[in-house]
């Protein structure tokens, strides 16, 4: 057994370039795992820098220098974000307050409906089953209320952090965009010389992350706007709140779509009951999800992220468990990184071909 492992180790890690790649990956993993919370402003700034690199390059091609281009693009981006924030936040906050006020009515209506099930289906549902279900629902609602109160108190502390981030993130994004070439040169100087595989994986990952961030932001906006228009036409309550939730749900492939469907269904059920309006709304929502998965995602991402759905779900669960939100957000690029590293490592066939 030990000899077999020794042969595998020598076959895979005889190349110094492979050793350098593994050491860099381990170092990056340790830094993100232990200091990820401290690096949150930098990670947000990196995402913004990737998102704005294309318009900056377009302005440079028009004859402006990089500093002016970065300043103009960041100013326009900040203005758009401010307008969206001032327009969305008051509406969403009002709808959250209204939804919290309606939750007891929703719960009572659901409780009344469940209580009638043993009379309508005596052969399938027993009274003790209903009692257990209602007790469980009450316990969940109480825990939800406690978590809302706790979140409200902790949000006062989080508000200070957000204010700091609002200053740090734009500054970091500005310097990442403005001094990109100098920073990359300084970074390459500290890397080991044997980095042929590292450069190969780095080029592929840079393309993957660029396409992923731009495509994901575009997908969030398109899905959110389409959902809001649909819900507004159908006069569904809390249209803005549910649309934002639907747009953000695309950050978690497959799982997000299922999770956001549940509150949408119950809100529509509370508003209309078991009526044709409920069916029309769910049909329209299903069409949006189908178009997103079968038309929008292939159009935006093309073959840039060629991963099996099982691999994507496993990546979301694994990296989300390790790094929370950022693990979920970068689950697909990280899964692609694993695939790229695996493909980049030398194999016996590659070694024989190189020797010949």
Rosetta blueprint (number, residue, H / E / L):
1 X L
2 X H
3 X H
4 X H
5 X H
6 X H
7 X H
8 X H
9 X H
10 X H
11 X H
12 X H
13 X H
14 X L
15 X L
16 X H
17 X H
18 X H
19 X H
20 X H
21 X H
22 X H
23 X H
24 X H
25 X H
26 X H
27 X H
28 X H
29 X H
30 X H
31 X H
32 X H
33 X H
34 X H
35 X H
36 X L
37 X L
38 X L
39 X L
40 X H
41 X H
42 X H
43 X H
44 X H
45 X H
46 X H
47 X H
48 X H
49 X H
50 X H
51 X H
52 X H
53 X H
54 X H
55 X H
56 X H
57 X H
58 X H
59 X H
60 X H
61 X H
62 X L
63 X L
64 X L
65 X L
66 X H
67 X H
68 X H
69 X H
70 X H
71 X H
72 X H
73 X H
74 X H
75 X H
76 X H
77 X H
78 X H
79 X H
80 X H
81 X H
82 X H
83 X H
84 X H
85 X H
86 X H
87 X H
88 X H
89 X H
90 X H
91 X H
92 X H
93 X H
94 X H
95 X H
96 X H
97 X H
98 X H
99 X H
100 X H
101 X H
102 X H
103 X H
104 X H
105 X H
106 X H
107 X H
108 X H
109 X H
110 X H
111 X H
112 X H
113 X H
114 X H
115 X H
116 X L
117 X H
118 X H
119 X H
120 X H
121 X L
122 X L
123 X L
124 X L
125 X L
126 X L
127 X H
128 X H
129 X H
130 X H
131 X H
132 X H
133 X H
134 X H
135 X H
136 X H
137 X H
138 X H
139 X H
140 X H
141 X H
142 X H
143 X H
144 X H
145 X H
146 X H
147 X H
148 X H
149 X H
150 X H
151 X H
152 X H
153 X H
154 X H
155 X H
156 X H
157 X H
158 X H
159 X H
160 X H
161 X H
162 X H
163 X H
164 X H
165 X H
166 X H
167 X H
168 X H
169 X H
170 X H
171 X H
172 X H
173 X H
174 X H
175 X H
176 X H
177 X H
178 X H
179 X L
180 X H
181 X H
182 X H
183 X H
184 X H
185 X H
186 X H
187 X H
188 X H
189 X H
190 X H
191 X L
192 X L
193 X L
194 X L
195 X L
196 X H
197 X H
198 X H
199 X H
200 X H
201 X H
202 X H
203 X H
204 X H
205 X H
206 X H
207 X H
208 X H
209 X H
210 X H
211 X H
212 X H
213 X H
214 X H
215 X H
216 X H
217 X H
218 X H
219 X H
220 X H
221 X H
222 X H
223 X H
224 X H
225 X H
226 X H
227 X H
228 X H
229 X H
230 X H
231 X H
232 X H
233 X H
234 X L
235 X L
236 X L
237 X L
238 X L
239 X H
240 X H
241 X H
242 X H
243 X H
244 X H
245 X H
246 X H
247 X H
248 X H
249 X H
250 X L
251 X L
252 X L
253 X L
254 X L
255 X H
256 X H
257 X H
258 X H
259 X H
260 X H
261 X H
262 X H
263 X H
264 X H
265 X H
266 X H
267 X H
268 X H
269 X H
270 X H
271 X H
272 X H
273 X L
274 X L
275 X L
276 X H
277 X H
278 X H
279 X H
280 X H
281 X H
282 X H
283 X H
284 X H
285 X H
286 X H
287 X H
288 X H
289 X H
290 X H
291 X H
292 X H
293 X H
294 X H
295 X H
296 X H
297 X H
298 X H
299 X H
300 X H
301 X H
302 X L
303 X L
304 X L
305 X L
306 X L
307 X L
308 X L
309 X H
310 X H
311 X H
312 X H
313 X H
314 X H
315 X H
316 X H
317 X H
318 X H
319 X H
320 X H
321 X H
322 X H
323 X H
324 X H
325 X H
326 X H
327 X H
328 X H
329 X H
330 X L
331 X H
332 X H
333 X H
334 X H
335 X H
336 X H
337 X H
338 X H
339 X H
340 X H
341 X H
342 X H
343 X H
344 X H
345 X L
346 X L
347 X L
348 X H
349 X H
350 X H
351 X H
352 X H
353 X H
354 X H
355 X H
356 X L
